[in-house]
């Protein structure tokens, strides 16, 4: 009974006195770098014209094991389907990535953002406006002319 106690204390003392391997991060100052296959916050993609890619087929909500995705589809004037309502309940989501794998339009993507904590419970239900990628504004870049090399 005393031998395992002494062995445990010796192991603790060994790690305490040899600070060669740091196991704790100073969190706000140091950020964890996620692995390449890490699945974090969801993101709805847009096409090259800025339109949302989701056609509200419902495959992501069907395949979701935690049933956290709610989709309601609609059609625009041209008859093209889109998701009128797209909500993900982050309380229920297990970040399995099945929604990303099953999407035929590649409309949903799981980013590597892992800081999802909020102070309000209502903020953990992500609607379409929160999930859609912002439209990138086309800004003309000024091209600076390189000085020519004057050779004789």
ABEGO torsion letter per residue (X at the ends): XAAAAAAAAAAAAAAAABAABBABBBAAABBBBBBAABBBBBBBBBBAAGBBABAGAGAAAAABAAGABBBBBBBBAAGBBBBABBBBBAAABAGAGAAAAABAAGABBBBABABABBABAAAABBBAAAABBBBBBBBBBBBBBBBBBBBX
